[in-house]
Amino acid sequence: MRQRLLGRFTLTDLFAWGIGGVIVTMALWGTVATLRSGMYSPTDWASLFIFGLAQGGVYALIALGYTMVYGVLFMINFAHGEVFMSGTYIASYVANAFDRSGFMDRHPVIALLVVLAVATVVSCIVAALLERVAYRPLRRAPRLVPLITAIGASFFLQYAFARLFGSGMKRYPDVEVLSGSWQVGQLKILHMHVIMIIAAILMMIGLYWFVQKTKTGKAIRAVAEDKDVAALMGIDVDRVIVITFIVGAALAAAAGVLYALYNKQVTHTMGFIPGLKAFTAAVLGGIGNIPGAMFGGLFLGIFESIGPSLFFGGLGIPSPSQLKDVIAFVMLVAVLIFRPTGLFGEVLAKKKA
């Protein structure tokens, strides 16, 4: 299609900016209408913020797996959502067994640690098998080939779990120690939200320390910079790549257990939407950038929680929270159009150039 240059911009650029301007104008209009209506109190906004932070912590933990694999292999592991699902799904059998026997109520900390350990082991095994069977033979192939393979692996895992364990919903037990809330003035803070936020932040800090300070972390960074040179320096590239997949899978398993304990259910498709949201968070922060993925996940969770009520509440739209997925994916498209390197990705892009 013929494009006429207008200064530094093409007609396509101007069209994209025009669409972006319309979206921003509508968001501002809705925000002003909502704030003027007074339909939400400061307590309501605080509740939405806390929920968004807890939700964003889960997105961030999953997003770290996407961004680490991309940083090392320059591929998007679209089966990562199923890695998130697999460990949590299998761990549901252990959690329900503990619940039926009463062990969960008598020793909740031990029971939850065992559930987390089972989820982590299963997710790590699935991730390692994906790397060895599906991705390693295609490491030198054009980028489109492993991308299609990752999508195929995602569907394979979904349908394999549906056929092996049934397509119905699996229940996650209620854990008494995690239920309840604290009352701070008029604000009610759920115990589970606080646990999700603290656990996510601690794991993100732990990952950052691991990558920056440990010998294995330095090896991961060296492989991400140049695999051939890293191999010449004596680094076992295959081993480092497997470790990268396993670390991302462990974080996804922890996120899956937190997600299941909050939602009280798991299905064979539970990784699809959170996986896409986490991918959005990784792109938002800058794919391949670990701090960017952390920030992107937290920001997306908060934005997705507050955005529907803020943008649509004052416009008379019923149940604006049902539009949260729309907001998340509009943000993904906007980032890809206006800042493809993400909010923190430009430094990484310059470093690799």
N, C-alpha and C positions, 0 to 999 in steps of 0.2 A: 504494500500500500504506500502510495506516495505521501511523504511527510514534508511539510514546509517548515524550515527553521525560522523561528521567531526569536531573534536574539540567541540566547543559549538554550531555549526550550523548543521542543517539537509540539505539534498539535496534540499528540498523544499525551505528552507531559501536562499540557494545559487542561486536557479533558480530565486526567486523573486528579489534578489539583482542584478542578471544579467540583468533581464528585466529593472529594475530601472536604471542600468548603461547605457543601450542602450538609454533609453529615455533622460537621462541627457546629454549623448554625442550628440544626435541629437539636443537637445535644444541649447547646447553650439555652435555647428557647425552653426546652423541657426542664432544664435545671432551674432557670429563673421561675418558671411556673410552679415547680415543686416547692422551692424555698419560700415563695410568696404565699403558697397555700397553707403552710404550717401543718401539713398533715402528718409529718414525722417529727417527733421530739428529739432532743439531744440524746436521750437514752436509747431511742430506736437506732440512731446513727451509730452510737457506740456499740450496740449489739451487733449490727451489721458489720462493723469494722472488725470486731473480735472474731466473728464467724469467718469473715473473709481472710483474716490472718491465718486461722487454723486451716482453712481450705487451701490457701496459698502455700502453706508449708508442705502439704501433700503434693501439690503440683511441682514445687521446687525439688523435692526429693526424686520424683520421677524424671523431671527435666534434666537433672544432673547426669542420669544415664544416657540420655540422648546426646548431651553436649560433650561428654567424655568420649563416647564412641566416635562422634563426628571429629573431635579434635585429634584423634589418633588415626582413624581410617578415612576421614572425609566422606562418610556415608551416613544416611539417616536410617537408623535401625527401627523401622516401623513395627517390628515385632516386640518392641520394648514394653508396650502396653500389655501384651500377653505374658511377658516375664513378670510384670506387676501382678497380673491376675493369677498365674499358676501357683505361686507359693501361698498366696492368701487362700486360694480355693482348697488346696490340699490341707492346709493348716486348719480349715474349718472342721474337718473330721476330728482332729485332735482336740480342738476347743470344745466341740459338742460332747466328746467323750468325757472330758474333764467336767463339763457342766452336769452331765447325767450322773456321774459318780459322786458329785458333791465336792470334788477336789478343787474346783475353781473357786468355790465359796470359802473353803477352809484355808487354802494356800494360793490366793490370787496372784501374788507376785511370781511365785515359782511357775504356776500354770501359764501365765502370760509370757514368761521368758521362754518356756518350752515351745509355746505356739509360735513365738517370734523366731526361735531357732529353726523349727521345722519349715516355716515359710521361707526363711533365708536360704536354707540348704536346697530346697526345691527350686527356688528362683535362680540360684547360682548354677545349679546343674543344667537347667533349661538354657540359661544364657551361654554357658560354656559349650553345650551341644550345638546351639545355633551358630556360634562362632566357628567351631571345628567343622561342622557338616555343611552349613549353608554359606558361610561367608569366606572362610579361608581359601577354598578353591577358586573364588572369584576375586581375590585381592588385586590382581593385575588386570581385571576385566574393566571395560568402560563403566563409568559410574551408574549408568542407567540399569545395568544388569544386576548388581547387588541391591539396588533400590526395588526392582520388581521382585527379586528373591525375598526381600524383607517383607513385602506386602503378602506374598504367597505364604511365607512362614507364619505370618500373623493369622491368616485364615486357617491354615493347617492346625495351629495350636487351638484356636477357638473350637473348631469342629471336632478335633481329637478329644478335647475335654467334654464336649457335649455328648459324644458317642460313648466315651468311657464311663462318665459319671452322671450322665443325664443332663437334659437341657433345662431342668427346673431350677428354681431359686433355692440356694442353700442358706439356712439360717446361721447367723453368728450369735452366740449366747450373750445375754445381758450380764455384765460384770458389776456386781454391787459396788465395789470399791471405786469404780469409774463413774458411776451414776451420781446424780445430785448436782448441786450448784452452790456458789457463794452469792450472797446478796450484798452488793455494794451500793448503798443508797437505793435508788430505784432500778439499778442495773443488776440483772441476773447473769452471772458468769458460770457457764457449765464447766464442771471438772474436766470433761473430755476435751473441751476446747483448749484449756490451759495445758493439758498433757500433750495434745497434738502440737501446739505452738512450741513448747519447751523442747520436746523430743526432736522436732524438725530443726530447730535452731542449733541444738547441740550436735546433731548429726552433720549439719552443713559446716559447722565450725571444725568438727573432727575431720571431715573430708578435705577441707582447705588445708588443715595442718598436715594431713597425710600426703597430699600432692606437693606441698611446698617444702616440707621439712624432712621427709623420710627418703631413704635411698631408692625405694621402689617408686615413690612419687617423682623423684628426679628422673628416673628411667622413663616413666610415662611421659614426662615433658620432653625428654630427648627424642623419644620415638615420634611424638606429635610434631616435633620440629623437622626431623628428617630421618626416616626409617633406615635408609641405606648407610648414612654416616653413623647412626646409633649402632648398627650391626657391626661396622668396622671398629667401633670403640669397645666391642665385647659385650654389648647388651643383647640378650636373647629377645628378639623382637616378638616372636610368637608368644612367648611366655608373658611379656608385658601386655600384649593385646588381650590375652585371656584374662589377666588380672583386671584390666580395665573393664571388661564385660562383667566380671564377677563383682567388682566394687559397685558398679551401677546397678546390678541385679540385687545386691544386698540392700541398697538404699530403697530400691523399688519395693522390695519385700516388706521393709519396715513401713513404708508409706501405705502398702496394701493392708497390713494388719491394722494400722490406725484408721484407715478408711473403712474397713469392715467393722471394727468395733464401734465406730460412730454410726454407720448406716444399718448395722445388724443383719446384713445379708450379702451374699456373693453369688455371681452367675458367671457362666463361661464367657460372657461378653462384657464383663465389668471393666476390662482394661481399655476398651475402645475409646470412649469419650474422655476419661481422665488422661489417656495417652495422647489424644489430640490436643487437649488443653495443655499438657506438659510440653508438647512440641511447640505450641504457640508461645509458652513461657520461655522456652529455650531460644526461639527466634527473636522474641522481644528483647531478651537480655543480650543476645549475640551468640549465635550457635557456635560452639567450641570454646566459649568463655565461661568458666566455672562460676565466678562471682556474678556474672551476668545472668546465668540460669537461676541462681539463688534469688536475685532481685526480681527477675522476670516472673518466677513462680509466685512470690509473695505479692508483687504488684497485681498480677492477674487475678489472684484470689480475692484481693480487696476490691479491685475494680469490678469484678464480676458480681460481688456481693452488694456493693453500694450502687453501682451503675444503673441497674434496672429501676430501682426506686427513685434514684436521683433524676434520671433522664426522662422517665415515663410516668412517674407517680402523679405529677401535676397535670398530665395531659388527659386524664380520665381513662387510661388504658387499664382494663381489669387484669389483676394478677401480673404485674410487670415483672415479677421474679421469674416467670416462665420464659422471658426473653434473654436470660443470662447467657445462654449458649450463642445467641445471635451476637451479643456484645463481644464475646470472646473471639469469635471467628472474624467479625468485622475488624477487630484490632489486629488479628493476624494478617489480613489482607492489607490493611493500612500500613503496617510495618514493612511488609514485603514491597509495597509500592514506594513509600517515601523514605525508608531507611532500611534497605535489605541487610545491612551488616548488624542491625540491632542497636540498642542503646549503648552497649559497651563493646560492640564488636569491631569498631573502627580501629582501635589500637591493635587488636589481634590481626586484622586484615593488613595493616601497615607492616606489622612484624613479619608476616609471611610473604609480603611482596618482595 
